[in-house]
C-alpha cells in the first residue's frame, strides 16, 4: 500500500457519523461503542460504500483512544478489535476483490505540550496502544486524519513506525487561510510528513473541494508523495446541518484534483455513498492525463519554512562553548534564559537555530529534550541538533515538532553509520563535515572528495541529496591563512559541481584577531557569493545581518529590495535627523544601534514577557512589581494591554494560536501571584462571571478550553461546565451563580440545535443574561437566528464581547 503508482486512483469511503445518526446513533453517543453494540449497522455502511466504489474503507475507530474511553468500561483493544473486525468482514464478504481496511485514528482530544498538558511521550503511548491493536485486528494500513497539530502527528507517526508494519497515511485539516487550527502551514505539513516517511499525505474535513483546491495545489509543490483528498460536501448550513453540495457537484469538483495529480480520494462530513458513486464515475477516465509531480525541498517547521536553495541563517548562540552564562543556565536548568536566546535570534533574522547542550557537568541526553521543548514553546523556527553523541541526537529528534538538521556527521565510516539511520527514521536533514579519519583536509579537492563520499553513503541509507548540507570547514585565518581560500574554493565546487547546500561556521575565521567582526563579515560576503547558503553565525551581530540582507537584495531573493529598504530606511532617516540637528560623530552604525537600544528601553518588561510567552519571566517580574504597584494596577496597566497587543496580532494573522496560548499562559503565571495578593487583602480579581459549556450531545471541547484560558487572563471568573452539558444544567447554574454571560460551544452540525434549546430555556426561565455562541460550523447569521446575543469567531473576539456585556451590567 505504500507503493501507489501515480497513474492509479484509489477511492476511499465517505462520512461515517451522519450515516450512523440516520441509523439510530444518538447525539453525544460514541460511534465506536455504538458499533460494538450494533455491528450489523456498521457493516451495512461499509458495504454501501464498497458498492459505491470505495476500495479503502475506514474502520469505525476515529475516537477509540485511551483518553476518550476513560469511564466507558471498554479497553482500546476491545473497541478497536471489534470495529476493525466489522470492517474486515465487510471487505472480505463484499464480493469485490482488493478492498482494504484502514485503521482510522483521529486526534487524541487534548492539546499536546507546550500548548496543553498532554506530554509528547503520553501522546505517543496513546497512539501506540491504538496502532498495535489495529494491526493485531487485521487492518491493512493506518490513517491518521483530521489532525491540526504537527507535534501530535509526529507522535502518531513514530508510534506506528516503531510498533507496526502498517503503511501510514496522514491527512490534516486546514482553515481557509491555508493553515491548520494550530497554525501549521501547508509547506511545513508536506515537508515534515514526507521526511517522516509516510506512504501518502493530504487533507480532509473542514472545507469543501472548492476551498481545498488551492491548499492541495500548494501541497503538491512540496511533496511528490501520493496526495489524499477527502473534503466535506461543501460548507454546512448550521440551520439544518445539511451541506451545500449535491453528489453530482461533488464528483465534478473532485475530478479537478485527479486532473492535477491527486490519487487517493473520498469524502468526509456530509458525504454518503451517493457522493462516492458520483466521485467514482467522474474520475473513471483520464488517468493518463494526470501530471507527474516533482516536489520542492525544504526545512520546515510550524509557522516557518526555510527553503533549500535560498540563504538560511543558522543562529549559533545556543551553544555553550565559550559562553559562561549559557553553561550556568544549562547546569541550573534555567529554561527562561535559553528561551530568551531563541527569541532574540528569531527577532534578529535567524532562519534555523542551532542547539548544543554540551557543557561540563551537564547530562546532555537528559536535558536536551527539555531545551528543545522550551525553545519550541517560544519560536517556530526549524532546529539544528548539534552533538557528538548519537543518543543525545535521538533524544532531541523525538521531541522536535518539525524538520530538523543533524549537526554533524563526518566522512568517517563509523560516524555515518551512526547518524544516517537516525536521519532516515526521523526525517532529518544532515550537516556533513568535510573531514574523515585522516583529520582536517588541507586542500579544496580533498574536502570535495569527502563530500562526495558523504553523499554516496547518505543515498545508500535512503536519504535525499537535497537533505545533505556540506560544511567545508572554516579555519582560523590568523593561524592558517592559506586555508581561507581553500575553504572558498571547496564551497564553490560543492555548490556548483555537486549541487549541494553548503554551511560554514563563519566566525571561526576571525579567532585571535582584533576587530573580529570586520574579518567575519568580509569572509561571510565572499562565502555567500561562491555558494554558502547555510551560514552559521550570531544573528544578533548587526554587521553580519546587514551583510545577509544586502546579499539577499543583490542575489534577487529579496524581491524589489523590500527587506533591504525596511532594514535600512530608518537608519538613513536617523542620519538625516542627526545632520539637521548638527550632531557630530559617527552617524551610521552607532546611531542605528542607539535607536534600537532606546526603542527596546520603551518596552515594559512584564508586557514583553507576556507577549513573548515567557512564563518564568512573567512570574518573576510580577513578584517584584507587587512590591511597587497595586495588584489591580498591574492587571490594568500591564497584563491586559499586553494581551490586547497579542490579540490584535492574532486577528491580523501576524501570530497564530500557539503564540496566543503561550501569551495567555505567561499572563497566568503572573496573575496567580496577583490573585494571592488580592485574597490577602480581602479583594477579588474577577471582573464578572462567565459560564462556558459545550452543548448537549457534543463532546469536543478544545476550542472552549482555549477560550477559558484567554478569558481568565482578562480577569473574568470562568465557570466551566465541561462538554455534553444538558440544557437544564446550564440554566440551573446560570440562575444559582447569577451569571451575566453564557458562552456555548458546538463543533458538529448535529448539535448546534442544542444551542437554540439552551438559549430558549434561559429566556423562558427569565434569567437576565446574554449569550455568546461559537464553533467551527456556526455563522454569525445563524447565531442571530437562534436568538444568541453574540457570535464569537475565535478566542480573541469573545474578550471584546465580555467587556461589552459585563461592563454594561456593572454600569
HELIX and SHEET records of a PDB file:
HELIX    1   1 UNK A   17  UNK A   21  1                                   5    
HELIX    2   2 UNK A   31  UNK A   37  1                                   7    
HELIX    3   3 UNK A   39  UNK A   52  1                                  14    
HELIX    4   4 UNK A   76  UNK A   92  1                                  17    
HELIX    5   5 UNK A  120  UNK A  137  1                                  18    
HELIX    6   6 UNK A  150  UNK A  163  1                                  14    
HELIX    7   7 UNK A  186  UNK A  196  1                                  11    
HELIX    8   8 UNK A  209  UNK A  222  1                                  14    
HELIX    9   9 UNK A  247  UNK A  260  1                                  14    
HELIX   10  10 UNK A  273  UNK A  282  1                                  10    
HELIX   11  11 UNK A  287  UNK A  289  5                                   3    
HELIX   12  12 UNK A  324  UNK A  332  1                                   9    
HELIX   13  13 UNK A  335  UNK A  348  1                                  14    
HELIX   14  14 UNK A  364  UNK A  376  1                                  13    
HELIX   15  15 UNK A  390  UNK A  397  1                                   8    
HELIX   16  16 UNK A  413  UNK A  426  1                                  14    
HELIX   17  17 UNK A  444  UNK A  460  1                                  17    
HELIX   18  18 UNK A  465  UNK A  467  5                                   3    
HELIX   19  19 UNK A  483  UNK A  496  1                                  14    
HELIX   20  20 UNK A  506  UNK A  510  5                                   5    
HELIX   21  21 UNK A  516  UNK A  530  1                                  15    
HELIX   22  22 UNK A  542  UNK A  555  1                                  14    
HELIX   23  23 UNK A  559  UNK A  561  5                                   3    
HELIX   24  24 UNK A  562  UNK A  580  1                                  19    
HELIX   25  25 UNK A  589  UNK A  601  1                                  13    
HELIX   26  26 UNK A  605  UNK A  612  1                                   8    
HELIX   27  27 UNK A  615  UNK A  625  1                                  11    
HELIX   28  28 UNK A  631  UNK A  634  1                                   4    
HELIX   29  29 UNK A  635  UNK A  639  3                                   5    
HELIX   30  30 UNK A  640  UNK A  651  1                                  12    
HELIX   31  31 UNK A  657  UNK A  680  1                                  24    
HELIX   32  32 UNK A  702  UNK A  713  1                                  12    
HELIX   33  33 UNK A  727  UNK A  737  1                                  11    
HELIX   34  34 UNK A  752  UNK A  764  1                                  13    
HELIX   35  35 UNK A  780  UNK A  785  1                                   6    
HELIX   36  36 UNK A  795  UNK A  810  1                                  16    
SHEET    1   A 8 UNK A  10  UNK A  11  0                                        
SHEET    2   A 8 UNK A 264  UNK A 267  1                                        
SHEET    3   A 8 UNK A 226  UNK A 232  1                                        
SHEET    4   A 8 UNK A 200  UNK A 208  1                                        
SHEET    5   A 8 UNK A 167  UNK A 172  1                                        
SHEET    6   A 8 UNK A 141  UNK A 147  1                                        
SHEET    7   A 8 UNK A 100  UNK A 105  1                                        
SHEET    8   A 8 UNK A  56  UNK A  58  1                                        
SHEET    1   B 2 UNK A 298  UNK A 301  0                                        
SHEET    2   B 2 UNK A 304  UNK A 307 -1                                        
SHEET    1   C 9 UNK A 314  UNK A 319  0                                        
SHEET    2   C 9 UNK A 352  UNK A 356  1                                        
SHEET    3   C 9 UNK A 382  UNK A 386  1                                        
SHEET    4   C 9 UNK A 404  UNK A 410  1                                        
SHEET    5   C 9 UNK A 429  UNK A 433  1                                        
SHEET    6   C 9 UNK A 468  UNK A 471  1                                        
SHEET    7   C 9 UNK A 501  UNK A 505  1                                        
SHEET    8   C 9 UNK A 534  UNK A 537  1                                        
SHEET    9   C 9 UNK A 314  UNK A 319  1                                        
SHEET    1   D 2 UNK A 435  UNK A 436  0                                        
SHEET    2   D 2 UNK A 439  UNK A 440 -1                                        
SHEET    1   E 5 UNK A 717  UNK A 720  0                                        
SHEET    2   E 5 UNK A 689  UNK A 694  1                                        
SHEET    3   E 5 UNK A 741  UNK A 745  1                                        
SHEET    4   E 5 UNK A 770  UNK A 774  1                                        
SHEET    5   E 5 UNK A 790  UNK A 791  1                                        
END                                                                             
